Amino acid sequence: MTKKLTLLLSVIALSGCIPPELANRIMEKGIEQRMSSNTMKQLDDGLHFALCGAGGPMPAPKASGPCAMVIAGQRLFIVDAGTDGVRNIMRMGYQVGDIEAVFLTHFHSDHIDGLGEMGTLRWAGGANTSPLTVFGPQGVESVVNGFNMAYSHDFSYRHAHHGDVVAPTSGAGLAAQPFIQPQQGELTVLLQNDDLRIEALAVDHAPVAPSVAYRFSYKGRSLLISGDTVKSANIQKFAQGVDLLVHEALAPNLVTLMNKVAKETGNIVAEHIAHDILDYHASPVEAAETARDAGVGHLVYYHIVPPLVIPGQKALFLNGADKIFKNYTIGEDGVAFSLPSGSREIIQTSKGL
């Protein structure tokens, strides 16, 4: 539904007098637009990026679970499948049925908990005849098998109800595509054809292992998505000169404050968590240093911890990072960039949902 239609409906609703005929017409137009729209078809040739989830495991109004979308030409890929990510993909006007593959950085719950829904909506919403391919380091097989088992009843229900037109049995579920985590200083090529190259590199999220980042290259444009990691020389090495560095960030000053308050209020669990998470994430300052030293075009912060929910908190989150690297964006759900082929432009196409 367009913003104009939404605004009109809101105004009428506030007046308390919505004629049923008008409400029906507005809804019909909104459905028509939603069903016929496909944002990907409107994109010029190039490498495009959008955040379908800018946050981490903590709930936040503008930062769903970690989820990144990469479009190379007319090919749609997802990196991680956090809570509400697939619904944000639809809110941005993309067709979930067009998703070609998912790439998991690691197997923390907040990075995989939307995977079952993503696979189901891609299948039953796009009549796909093959399962959703899920790339990941070794261990991805058990993750995929678990989701397939959990959704096995759903597969049979949907096929029995809708048949092959909507839910062909051959397309149900997920298909694991495991790879061995690369050594430090090495890249593993996962997909290469035409002008597209997708590579994995190792990161440090100990004790969570394996953990990887992904680098996408298409027609001379490039981006790297860090996954969860401490500051990494390996990321700096392979982010050299990329157009877009999408880097996780945890603000130690704010998390330390959470630890202090939890201790004072006797919340032992929160105190423990706020202490433990400090040692396996990069800070905004460290992400900015990596962006500066790698000479990247633009830095996008994502997997933002803690949630940014009050005025002035962004300055506290950055804690001076903006002075280290000035070309940055603090991610929110729906933030999007385009990297047109044959150009050096980095164009922010959306500031959020």
N, C-alpha and C positions, 0 to 999 in steps of 0.2 A: 504494500500500500504506500502511495506517495506521501511525502510530508504534508502536502497541501490537503489531501484527503483526510489524513490523520488529524490535522489541525481543525479542519471543518467539522469532523465528527466530534472532536473534543469540545469545541465551542457549543455545538448543538446539545451535547450531553450535559454540559454545565447549565444550560438553560432549562433543562428538565423536560424538554418537549421534542422528542425525536419522533417524527412521523414514521410509522413502520415502513412505508413505501420508500422513503428516502434512505432509511438505514439499510434496507435491503439492496437498494441500488448502489450505495457507497460500498457495501460489503462485496457486491458482485464485481465492481470495478477493481477493488483491491485484490480479490482472488484472481481475477483475469490477469492483472499485472504481475502478481507473484508467480503464477504458473507459467507465464510466457517469458519472464525475465531470465537472463543468464549473463551475469556481470562479465564472465570470462570472454564471451563473444564480443564484448565491447572494447577489449583491451587491444592496444597496438602490439605489434610483434616486439618481444623483449622478455626480460626476466622481471617477474612481479612478486611482491611479498605482502602478506597481510597477517596480522595477529588474530587468530581465532580464539586465543586465550593468553592474556598477558600476565597472569598471576601464578601463584604457587598453590600450596595446599590450604592456605587460609582463605576464607570467603571474603570477597570484595565486590562492590557494586559494578566496577568497570574493569575487572581483571579476573576472568574465569580461569579454570585450570590450564596449564601450559599446552599450547597448540599453535603451530605456525603453518601457514599456507604458502606454498611456492608454486607459481605458474610460469612455466617455460614454454613460450609460444602459446599453444592451446592444450598443454598437458598439465594436469593438476596433481600436486603432491602435498602430503601433510607430514609435518614433523611433530610427533607426540600427539596424544589424544586425551587431553585433560577434560574434566567435567565441563559440560556445556559448550565445548569447542565446536562440535558438529552442528549444534543449533545456531551458533554464531555464524558459521559458514553459510547457512541458509538465510540468516538475517542480512548478510552482506550481498545476497542475491546470486550466490553460486549454487550450482546443481550438485548435490552430494553424489549423485550417480556418476558424475564425471571424475571422481577421485580415482586415480590410477594406482597409487600405492601410499602406504604409511611408513614412515621411518621412525623407529623408536630410539631415543638416545640412551635410555636405561629403563629399569623396571620398577622404579618407585611408583607407588600407587597413583599419585597425582598426575603422572605422565601416561598412564594406561587406562584409567578407570572409565573413560568414555569410548574405549575401543569397541566394545560390544555393540553399543548404540550406533556408532559410526558405520560398522560393517553391515548392520541390519538396515539402516536407512539407505545406504548405498545400494544394497541388494534389492530390497522391496520398493525403493523409491526410484530406481533406475532400471529395473528388470535386467540387471547384470547377470550374465550366464557363467561367470567365473568368480571365485571368491576374491575378497580384497587381499592383495599381497601386503604382507607386513614384514619389512626389513628390520633386522635388529641383530645386535651381537649375540653370541651363543647364549642360550637360555630363552630366546624368543619363542622357541618351539613349545615350551611348557606354558608360557603365557597364552599363546594362540590356542593350544589344545584345551586349556582351561576355559577360555571364552567359548570355544565351540561346544564344549560339553554343557556349559551353563545355558547356552542358547539352543540346544538341540531340540527341546520341546517346541520352542517358538518357531524354529524352522519348519517343523511338520505342520503346526497350526496354520501358519501363513500360506504354505503351499496348498494345504487342503481347502482353505477358504478362497484364495485368489487364483490358484493354478499357475501355469507357466507364463501367462501374460504379464503378471506382476512379480511372481516369486518362483522363478525356475529353480528347481532343486540344485542344479549344478552350480548356481551362483551363491548359495548360502554360505555364510561364515567367513572365516579368515584363512589365509595360507601363509605359513611362516617361510621366510627367506633368510636363514641365519648366515652370519659371516663371523670370522674370527677377528676380534678387536686388533686393529693395527698396532704395531710397535711405535713407540715414540719416534717422531721424525719421519714416519711413513704414512702414506695414504693408501686406502683400499678403494679401488674403483668398483662401485656397485651397479652402476647403469651408465652405459655410454652408447649413444647412437645419434645420428644426424648431428645437430649442433649442441646437444645436451650431454653434460657429464655430471654425475653425482658421486661424491667421494665421502668416505668416513675417515675420521682421525680420532686418536685416543685423547681423552681428558681425564682429569683426576678428581674423582668424587668419592674417594675412599671414606668409609669401607664399602661403598657401593661400587661393585665391579662385576662385569665390564660396564664402562660408560664411554660414550662417543659423542662427537660433534659431527655435523654434516656440512659439506661445501658443495654448492650448486654453481655450475658455470654454463652459460648459454650465450652464444654469439658475441663473445667478448665482454659480457657482463657477469658479475659474480657476487655471491653472498655466502656468508658462513653463519650457521646457527650453533651456538655453543653447547646447548644442553646444560645440565648442572655441573659446575666445576669450580675449583679454586682458580686463582690466577694461573695461567698456563703458558709456558714458553712455546708449547706445541701449537696452541691456538694462535699466538703471535706469529709464529713461523708460517702457518698456512693461511693466515688472514692477510698476509702482506699484499697491499694494493687492492683488496676487494672493495667493491662499491659499497656494500652494506654488511656491517657486523652486527648480528643480533646476539646480544650477550646477557646472560642472567646476572642478577645483582641482588645482594642482600645487604641492607644497611646495618653495620655493626653497632652504630650509636643508638639506633632505634630498638634493635633487638636486645641490646644490653639494658636499655630502659625497661623493656618488657620483663626481662629477667629480674630486675630490681623490684618492680611492682609485684610480680608474682611471689617473690620471696617475702615481701612485706605483708602480703595478704594471705600467706600460708598456702598458696597454690603450688604444691610440690611438683606436680606433673608439668605445669607450664614453666616453672622455674627450670626444671631439668631440660625441657625441650629448648628453651631460649638460650640455654648454655651450650647444648650440644650442636646446634645447627650453625654456630659461628665458625666452625673449623672446616667446613667443606663447601663453602660458597665464596664467590668473588664479591668484593664490595663494589659500589659504583665508582669509587676512585680507582680501583684496580682495573675495572673494565675500561675506564677512560684511558688509563695508562697503556693498556693493550692496544686500544684503538689508535692512540697517538703514535706508539712505537711501530705499529704495523702499517701506518699510513693509509688507513681506510678512508673511504669517502664519507660515510655517515654511520653513527652508532645508534642502535635501538636497544634500550633496556627492556628486558622482559623477565618473566619468572620473578616478579618484584616482591620482595619480602622486607618488612611487613606491608600489608595493604596500605595504600595512600588514600585516606578517607577524610582528612581535615584540612582546612585552608592553611597554607604555609608548610605543609608536610613535605612537599617536593623538594624544597630547599634543604630541609633536614636530611632527606633521603640522599641527595647528591653530595652534601657535606664537602663541597669544594670541587667535585668532579667536573663541574661545568667550566672551571678555570683551566683544567688540564686538557680537555678536548671539547671544543665548542660546538661541533656539528653533531648534535645528539637529539634524540627524542625519547621521552619517557613513555613507554608503551601503555596503551589501553586496548581493550577489545575493539577490533575494527580498524586500528591504525594500519595504513597501507602505503606502499611505495611502488613506483614503477621505475624500471631501469630500461629505457628503450634501446633496442639494438641499433648499432651504428651511431651511438651517441655516448657522451659521458654524463648526461644529465641524471640526477637523482631527484625524482619528483614525488613529493608526498601527495598522494591522491585522496587520503582520508585521515581525519584526525580522530576517528573513533565512531562507534555506533551511536 
